[in-house]
Amino acid sequence: MTLSPTLAAETPGKRPARRPARRPARGSSAAAARTARRRAALNWVAVHSVAVAATLFFLLPFVFAFLTSVMSDSQALTTDYWPGSWHWGNYVKVWQTPGFLTWWRNTLLYAGLGTVLTVVSSLPVAYALAKFRFRGRNLALMAVIAMMMLPPQVTVIPMYLFWAKQLGLGGSLWPLIIPMAFGDAFSIFLLRQFLLTVPKEYIEAARIDGCGELRTLLRVVLPMAKPAIAAVALFQFFSCWNDYFGPQIYASNNHDAWTLSYGLESFKGAHHTNWNLTMAATLLVMAPVIVLFFFAQKAFIEGVTLTGVKG
């Protein structure tokens, strides 16, 4: 008796012949890969849309300032946002402005020396508040916090009378630099918060080995506090670099003591119709701060993050 094809296929011991699998066409696989990449890109944009919007929000003003800085005088601040011709000589004109190099030198002196003095004077105070046990420590910490809440405008009149009238330092930046040698409240508080996270076993081991407090600070605490020191130094450098209020009070009557922030206002008043030169000067003033933060952002973020670990 002859079996039907269906029964023959279901008969034990006999396997049906398998058909060879079809290979997908090359065109269809490439299209599927492109579709997958497109979907991945769309998913990334959807997930990071807020970050992309925030990035554009902060980046577009810099792009606008840069494009305006390389325009001609007639094209600046018109409806044509793309330069018809690139005038790189605008930066040369700004750099050759009388007094611009002097403003740079004064700003570097103010920011650099002020940052060094602030770190050197604030670190020992923060170390004492974090690791020493003495009567009145909490009161001293409250005084530091109170100084952080005190606006500089409150003390500007007595400080000006002391530095400019009594000591005769008006018309210079020294009334702004010298007080930094006595510590800064915000820097002390930030360093103190970080030093609280340093294990006391390291300090006790250094004392057992015969190190004094100063040597312990320099050999043990200082290497471990580099992130916080970097954060404090960047904060202070940016504050001094962008300071407009202080130079206006003490150095406004002496052109040779002007800083970039105050000199830029004078440059803007003199070139209020040349917005391309004004934008070029603004970018030259901002460039060092942006470059410094770009290279030091890792240490800056690490220091700011670790200072809030322990209260």
C-alpha positions in Angstrom: 0.0 0.0 0.0 1.3 3.4 -1.0 1.4 6.1 1.7 0.4 9.6 1.1 3.1 12.3 1.1 1.7 13.7 4.4 1.8 10.3 6.1 5.2 9.6 4.7 6.6 12.8 6.2 5.2 11.8 9.6 6.5 8.3 9.5 9.1 7.7 12.2 12.7 7.4 11.1 12.2 9.5 8.0 12.9 13.3 8.2 11.4 15.7 5.6 13.9 17.4 3.4 14.7 21.0 4.6 14.5 23.8 2.3 17.7 26.0 2.1 17.3 29.3 4.0 17.1 32.4 1.8 19.8 35.0 2.3 18.6 38.6 2.7 19.5 40.9 -0.1 22.3 43.3 0.5 20.1 46.3 -0.2 17.6 45.3 2.4 20.3 44.8 5.1 21.8 48.2 4.4 18.5 49.8 4.6 17.7 48.1 7.9 21.1 49.3 9.2 20.3 52.9 8.2 16.9 52.7 9.8 18.4 51.3 13.0 21.0 54.1 13.1 18.3 56.7 12.4 16.1 55.4 15.2 19.1 55.4 17.6 19.8 59.0 16.7 16.2 60.0 17.2 16.1 58.1 20.5 19.2 59.9 21.7 17.8 63.3 20.7 14.5 62.5 22.5 16.3 61.4 25.7 18.8 64.3 25.7 16.4 67.0 24.3 16.6 69.1 27.5 20.4 68.9 27.5 20.6 69.8 23.9 18.2 72.8 24.4 20.2 74.0 27.4 23.5 73.6 25.4 22.0 75.7 22.5 20.7 78.3 25.0 24.2 78.8 26.4 26.1 78.3 23.2 24.2 80.5 20.7 25.2 83.9 22.5 28.9 82.9 22.1 28.3 82.0 18.4 26.5 85.3 17.8 29.3 87.3 19.5 32.0 85.5 17.5 30.2 86.0 14.2 29.6 89.7 15.0 33.3 90.2 16.0 34.5 89.2 12.5 32.0 91.4 10.6 32.5 94.8 9.0 31.3 97.9 10.7 28.4 98.2 8.2 27.2 94.6 8.6 27.3 94.4 12.4 23.9 94.1 14.2 22.0 93.9 10.9 19.6 91.1 9.8 22.5 89.4 8.0 23.8 87.1 10.7 26.5 85.4 8.6 29.7 87.5 7.9 29.8 88.6 4.3 33.6 88.8 4.7 35.7 87.7 7.6 37.5 90.6 9.2 40.1 89.0 11.5 41.8 92.3 11.8 39.2 93.4 14.3 41.0 91.4 17.0 44.3 93.1 16.0 42.7 96.5 16.3 41.4 95.7 19.8 44.7 94.3 20.9 46.5 97.4 19.7 44.1 99.7 21.6 46.1 102.0 23.9 46.0 100.6 27.4 44.6 97.2 26.5 47.9 95.4 27.4 48.1 97.4 30.6 44.6 96.2 31.5 45.7 92.6 30.8 48.8 93.0 33.0 46.8 94.5 35.9 44.1 91.8 35.7 46.7 89.0 35.7 48.4 90.6 38.7 45.1 91.0 40.5 43.7 87.5 39.8 47.0 85.6 40.1 48.3 87.2 43.2 44.9 87.3 44.8 44.3 83.6 44.2 47.6 82.6 45.7 47.1 84.8 48.8 43.6 83.5 49.3 44.6 79.8 49.1 47.6 80.2 51.3 45.8 82.2 54.0 42.5 80.2 53.9 43.9 76.6 54.1 45.4 76.8 57.6 42.2 78.4 59.0 40.1 75.7 57.4 42.4 73.0 58.7 42.1 74.3 62.2 38.3 74.5 62.0 38.1 71.0 60.7 40.6 69.1 62.8 41.4 71.0 65.9 39.3 70.9 69.1 39.4 74.2 70.9 37.0 76.4 72.9 35.1 78.7 70.6 35.5 76.7 67.4 31.8 76.7 66.7 31.6 80.4 67.3 34.5 81.0 64.9 32.7 78.8 62.3 29.5 80.9 62.8 31.6 84.1 62.3 32.9 82.7 59.0 29.4 81.9 57.8 28.2 85.3 58.8 31.0 86.9 56.8 29.8 84.9 53.8 26.3 86.5 54.1 27.7 90.0 54.4 27.6 91.9 51.1 30.7 93.8 50.2 28.7 97.0 49.6 28.0 97.2 53.4 31.7 97.6 54.2 32.9 99.5 51.1 32.8 103.0 52.8 34.9 102.2 55.9 37.2 100.1 53.8 37.7 102.9 51.3 38.3 105.4 54.0 40.9 103.1 55.6 42.8 102.1 52.4 42.5 105.2 50.3 42.4 108.0 52.9 44.4 106.6 55.8 47.0 104.5 53.9 47.0 106.5 50.7 46.6 103.5 48.4 43.8 105.0 46.3 44.3 104.7 42.5 45.8 101.2 42.8 44.7 97.6 43.1 46.5 97.0 46.4 43.4 97.7 48.5 41.8 94.7 46.8 44.9 92.4 46.9 46.2 92.9 50.4 43.0 91.8 52.2 43.1 88.5 50.5 46.2 87.7 52.6 43.9 87.4 55.6 41.6 84.7 54.2 38.3 84.6 52.5 35.2 83.4 54.2 33.8 81.3 51.3 37.2 79.7 50.6 37.6 78.8 54.3 34.2 77.2 54.5 34.7 75.3 51.3 38.1 73.9 52.3 36.8 73.1 55.8 34.0 71.0 54.4 36.5 69.0 52.3 39.0 68.6 55.2 36.2 67.0 57.3 36.3 64.1 54.9 40.0 63.4 55.4 40.4 60.4 57.8 41.8 61.4 61.1 44.0 58.3 61.1 46.3 59.8 58.6 46.8 62.9 60.7 47.3 60.9 63.9 49.9 58.7 62.2 51.8 61.7 61.0 51.8 63.1 64.6 53.0 59.8 66.0 55.9 59.9 63.5 56.9 63.2 64.9 55.4 65.7 62.4 54.3 69.0 63.8 51.0 70.6 62.7 52.5 72.7 59.9 54.4 69.7 58.5 51.3 67.5 58.8 49.4 70.1 56.9 52.0 70.4 54.1 53.0 66.7 53.8 49.7 64.9 54.5 46.7 67.2 54.2 47.8 69.3 51.3 48.3 66.4 48.8 44.9 65.0 49.8 43.1 68.4 49.5 44.2 69.1 45.9 40.7 68.9 44.4 39.3 71.3 47.0 42.2 73.7 46.6 41.8 73.6 42.8 38.1 74.5 43.2 38.8 77.3 45.6 41.6 78.7 43.3 39.3 78.6 40.3 36.5 80.3 42.2 38.8 83.1 43.4 40.5 83.5 40.0 37.2 83.9 38.2 35.9 86.3 40.9 39.0 88.5 40.6 39.1 88.3 36.8 35.4 89.4 36.5 35.5 91.9 39.3 34.1 95.3 38.3 32.9 96.8 41.5 36.3 96.8 43.3 38.4 98.4 40.5 35.7 101.0 40.0 35.9 102.0 43.6 39.7 102.1 44.1 41.2 102.5 40.6 38.7 104.5 38.5 40.8 107.7 38.7 44.0 106.0 37.5 44.0 104.6 33.9 47.2 102.7 34.5 45.5 100.6 37.3 42.4 99.6 35.3 41.5 95.9 34.9 39.9 94.3 31.9 36.4 94.3 33.3 36.6 98.0 34.0 38.5 98.9 30.8 36.0 97.0 28.7 33.3 99.3 29.8 35.4 102.3 28.8 36.2 100.6 25.4 32.5 99.9 24.9 31.7 103.6 25.5 34.4 104.7 23.1 33.2 102.2 20.3 29.5 102.2 20.9 28.9 102.3 17.2 31.5 99.6 16.4 29.8 96.5 17.8 32.2 94.2 15.9 35.1 95.7 17.8 33.1 95.5 21.1 32.3 91.9 20.5 36.0 91.1 19.7 37.1 92.8 22.9 34.5 90.9 24.9 35.7 87.6 23.5 39.4 88.5 24.2 38.4 89.2 27.8 36.4 86.0 28.2 38.9 83.6 26.4 41.4 83.0 29.2 38.6 82.1 31.7 36.9 79.7 29.2 40.2 78.0 28.4 41.2 77.7 32.0 37.9 76.2 33.0 38.0 73.8 30.0 41.3 72.3 31.1 40.6 72.4 34.9 36.9 71.4 34.9 37.6 67.8 36.1 39.4 69.1 39.2 36.9 71.8 39.7 33.8 69.5 39.6 35.6 66.9 41.8 36.4 69.5 44.4 33.0 71.0 44.5 31.4 67.6 44.7 33.6 66.3 47.5 33.2 69.4 49.6 29.6 68.6 50.2 30.1 64.9 51.3 30.2 65.6 55.0 28.8 68.5 57.0 
